[in-house]
Amino acid sequence: MLNKNIGFIGGGNMARSLIGGLISSGIKPDSIYVSDINADTLSTLTTDFAVQACENNRQLLENCSIIVLSVKPQVMKDVVAALDISYKTDVMFITIAAGIRVESIQSWLGQDVAIVRAMPNTPALVQTGATALYANGKTTEEQKDDAESILRAVGLALWVDDESQMDAVTALSGSGPAYLFLVMEAMEEAGIQLGLPQETARLLAIQTAFGAAKLALEIEESPAMLRELVTSPGGTTEQALQVFSDSELKGIFNKAMTAARNRAIDLANELGK
């Protein structure tokens, strides 16, 4: 279990989910510090979780050896460039902002320090997130373990060896919840057109998505194998899947995720200047 003070610069939804997950996993609230320009946000976090509120980022830096950068990508440069870490030797930064590369954080800090880039997704808000992590060369194994522990508090955490893979991660798991919400939306609408009441169609679509994901997680077979297992020759599922195949659904997903990956690259180039 982590026995270090953790500071959050920015107290928005993702920070809130991480704080809640950490406390649920046994981290003491008084070892968590938060700074935010919004006084109401700080007040809510201290009321809900009894964490330490900081008046400014310097106070947070003085008390913490792990700093989670949880501000919006558009303001990340201004926030990071204003930090004075000249007196910190063992600090690790974890950035959870989409599209911000490690080299950009390092250049804004003006020093070569341990930096971990994390790409969580929105299901982290209910502690079922999927996060990919990448660490720079200054990050020790102990610091990597600490970073993984923090993100595991809200779900799955996996490491990638090449930072360029984070763009593909953004396209897959980062944006992925929206794809699945679209599938659920489409199933609901089709169910209504086939004669089901709206609430019935919605609940069946959502529970079916949840059950399928849970089954895929808990059974060793691949999704492809599971699909085959529930597809009887000449049955209803086979007919539906044939329509998807004729419409080249896999090709559509590939095209869509490639577009998302390319946009992630563009954003990293724009925001990293």
C-alpha positions as a printed Julia matrix, in Angstrom:
273×3 Matrix{Float64}:
   0.0     0.0     0.0
   1.16    3.53   -0.77
   2.65    5.34    2.2
   3.44    8.61    0.44
   1.58   11.87    0.21
  -0.24   12.31   -3.1
  -1.11   15.72   -4.48
  -3.75   16.5    -7.1
  -3.42   19.69   -9.1
  -6.99   20.04  -10.3
  -9.98   18.55   -8.52
 -12.34   17.71  -11.37
 -14.24   14.5   -12.1
 -11.23   12.3   -12.85
  -9.34   13.52   -9.79
 -12.45   12.92   -7.71
 -12.73    9.36   -9.0
  -9.06    8.67   -8.23
  -9.36   10.15   -4.75
 -12.45    8.08   -4.04
 -10.76    4.93   -5.34
  -7.61    5.52   -3.31
  -9.55    6.04   -0.09
 -11.64    2.93   -0.78
  -8.42    0.96   -1.22
  -7.19    2.02    2.22
  -5.23    5.23    1.6
  -5.64    7.68    4.48
  -7.46   10.87    3.45
  -4.94   13.07    5.3
  -2.2    11.85    2.94
  -4.06   13.27   -0.08
  -3.68   16.95   -0.96
  -5.66   18.89   -3.57
  -5.34   22.32   -5.11
  -7.88   23.88   -7.46
  -8.71   27.39   -8.61
 -12.38   26.73   -7.78
 -13.03   27.14   -4.05
 -16.34   25.24   -4.29
 -14.56   22.24   -5.81
 -12.07   22.18   -2.95
 -14.81   22.57   -0.38
 -16.78   19.66   -1.83
 -13.73   17.39   -1.89
 -12.79   18.17    1.7
 -16.39   17.63    2.82
 -16.83   14.36    0.93
 -13.39   12.82    1.48
 -11.68   14.78    4.3
  -8.62   15.39    2.1
  -6.19   18.27    2.6
  -7.05   21.42    0.67
  -4.13   23.57   -0.49
  -4.28   27.3    -1.07
  -1.8    27.06   -3.94
   0.33   24.59   -5.88
   3.5    25.45   -3.97
   1.92   24.32   -0.71
   0.92   21.08   -2.42
   4.44   20.54   -3.79
   5.99   21.08   -0.38
   3.91   18.28    1.1
   3.82   15.65   -1.65
   6.26   13.41   -3.51
   3.64   12.26   -6.04
   1.86   14.93   -8.06
  -1.11   14.08  -10.27
  -1.64   16.67  -12.98
  -5.39   16.57  -13.52
  -6.1    19.87  -15.24
  -7.5    20.31  -18.73
  -4.99   19.83  -21.59
  -5.57   23.39  -22.8
  -4.25   24.91  -19.55
  -1.62   22.28  -18.74
   1.29   24.3   -20.12
   0.51   27.39  -18.03
   0.0    25.33  -14.86
   3.14   23.22  -15.24
   5.4    26.07  -16.35
   4.48   28.0   -13.18
   5.65   25.18  -10.87
   8.96   25.62   -9.07
  10.46   22.18   -8.44
  14.07   23.28   -8.05
  14.03   22.16   -4.41
  12.35   18.78   -5.11
  14.58   15.79   -5.84
  12.3    12.77   -5.47
   9.04   14.03   -6.97
   7.09   12.05   -9.58
   4.51   13.65  -11.85
   1.57   11.68  -13.24
  -0.29   13.39  -16.06
  -3.79   12.18  -16.87
  -4.46   14.83  -19.52
  -5.16   13.5   -23.01
  -2.78   14.52  -25.76
   0.09   15.84  -23.63
   3.39   14.06  -24.24
   6.02   13.41  -21.58
   8.6    15.54  -23.4
   6.24   18.53  -23.26
   5.72   18.18  -19.49
   9.47   17.87  -19.02
  10.25   20.94  -21.1
   7.66   23.03  -19.23
   9.01   21.91  -15.86
  12.49   22.83  -17.02
  14.02   19.81  -15.27
  14.57   16.14  -15.97
  12.26   14.43  -13.47
  10.19   11.26  -13.19
   7.05   11.56  -15.31
   4.33    9.0   -15.92
   1.75    9.58  -18.59
  -1.61    7.92  -17.93
  -4.62    7.57  -20.22
  -7.64    6.64  -18.07
 -11.18    6.58  -19.39
 -14.52    7.73  -18.02
 -15.59    4.41  -16.4
 -12.93    5.28  -13.82
 -15.72    7.42  -12.35
 -17.32    4.16  -11.17
 -14.0     2.39  -10.51
 -14.16    0.24  -13.65
 -11.74    2.22  -15.77
  -9.06    1.06  -18.18
  -5.77    2.95  -18.07
  -2.56    2.69  -20.07
   0.67    4.0   -18.5
   4.0     5.12  -19.93
   7.01    6.18  -17.85
  10.07    8.16  -18.87
  13.62    7.0   -18.14
  13.86    8.94  -14.88
  11.05    6.94  -13.29
  12.26    4.27  -10.87
  10.63    0.86  -10.47
   9.29    1.97   -7.09
   7.75    5.06   -8.64
   6.22    2.96  -11.43
   4.68    0.7    -8.79
   3.28    3.76   -7.02
   1.78    5.12  -10.23
   0.24    1.76  -11.07
  -1.25    1.49   -7.58
  -2.92    4.89   -7.96
  -4.53    4.04  -11.29
  -5.46    0.5   -10.22
  -7.62    2.12   -7.56
 -10.11    2.91  -10.34
  -9.79   -0.18  -12.53
  -7.37   -1.92  -14.88
  -3.87   -0.44  -15.4
  -1.45   -1.62  -18.1
   2.0    -0.4   -19.17
   3.14    0.38  -22.71
   6.81    0.5   -23.68
   6.52    3.07  -26.47
   4.81    6.4   -25.86
   3.56    6.49  -29.45
   1.24    3.62  -28.49
  -0.64    6.03  -26.23
  -2.28    7.51  -29.33
  -3.71    4.09  -30.18
  -4.77    3.69  -26.53
  -6.61    7.0   -26.78
  -8.44    5.72  -29.86
  -9.3     2.38  -28.25
 -10.01    2.72  -24.54
  -9.88    6.5   -24.15
 -12.64    7.13  -26.68
 -13.96    3.57  -26.5
 -16.78    4.15  -23.99
 -18.44    6.5   -26.49
 -18.38    3.76  -29.15
 -20.09    1.34  -26.79
 -22.62    3.97  -25.71
 -23.41    4.4   -29.42
 -23.92    0.64  -29.78
 -26.26    0.65  -26.77
 -28.09    3.66  -28.2
 -28.49    1.92  -31.56
 -29.73   -1.3   -29.93
 -32.24    0.67  -27.87
 -33.59    2.52  -30.9
 -33.83   -0.68  -32.94
 -35.65   -2.39  -30.05
 -38.18    0.44  -29.95
 -38.73    0.19  -33.71
 -39.33   -3.54  -33.25
 -42.11   -2.8   -30.79
 -40.53   -2.67  -27.33
 -41.31    0.1   -24.82
 -38.46    2.62  -24.55
 -37.53    1.82  -20.94
 -37.57   -1.92  -21.62
 -35.37   -1.51  -24.7
 -32.93    0.72  -22.82
 -32.55   -1.54  -19.8
 -32.15   -4.65  -21.96
 -29.49   -2.94  -24.12
 -27.5    -1.67  -21.12
 -27.67   -4.93  -19.16
 -26.74   -6.93  -22.26
 -23.65   -4.74  -22.78
 -22.71   -5.08  -19.11
 -23.22   -8.83  -19.1
 -21.25   -9.37  -22.3
 -18.32   -7.32  -20.96
 -18.37   -9.19  -17.64
 -18.46  -12.53  -19.44
 -15.52  -11.52  -21.65
 -13.51  -10.5   -18.57
 -14.2   -13.61  -16.52
 -13.95  -16.35  -19.17
 -10.64  -17.23  -20.82
 -11.99  -17.42  -24.37
 -11.4   -14.47  -26.69
 -14.3   -12.24  -27.75
 -14.16  -13.89  -31.17
 -14.58  -17.33  -29.59
 -17.38  -16.12  -27.34
 -19.15  -14.72  -30.38
 -18.91  -18.09  -32.09
 -20.19  -19.88  -28.99
 -23.41  -17.83  -28.92
 -23.98  -18.04  -32.68
 -26.04  -21.08  -33.62
 -25.92  -22.1   -37.32
 -29.05  -20.89  -39.05
 -30.2   -19.02  -35.95
 -31.23  -15.45  -35.21
 -27.78  -14.29  -34.06
 -26.18  -15.58  -37.25
 -28.64  -13.58  -39.32
 -27.85  -10.36  -37.43
 -24.1   -10.92  -37.59
 -24.3   -11.52  -41.34
 -25.82   -8.05  -41.75
 -22.94   -6.56  -39.73
 -20.45   -8.45  -41.86
 -22.07   -7.35  -45.12
 -21.88   -3.75  -43.86
 -18.16   -4.22  -43.1
 -18.58   -3.3   -39.42
 -14.98   -4.21  -38.55
 -13.72   -1.98  -41.33
 -15.86    0.88  -40.03
 -14.36    0.45  -36.55
 -10.86    0.4   -38.01
 -11.53    3.58  -39.98
 -13.1     5.32  -36.98
 -10.32    4.4   -34.56
  -7.66    5.4   -37.08
  -9.32    8.81  -37.31
  -9.31    9.06  -33.51
  -5.64    8.04  -33.36
  -4.68   10.61  -35.98
  -6.55   13.33  -34.11
  -4.75   12.37  -30.9
  -1.43   12.87  -32.71
  -2.54   16.25  -34.03
  -3.67   17.38  -30.57
  -0.38   16.31  -29.0
   1.48   18.38  -31.59
  -0.78   21.39  -31.02
  -0.91   21.28  -27.22
   2.74   20.36  -26.75
   4.17   23.53  -28.24
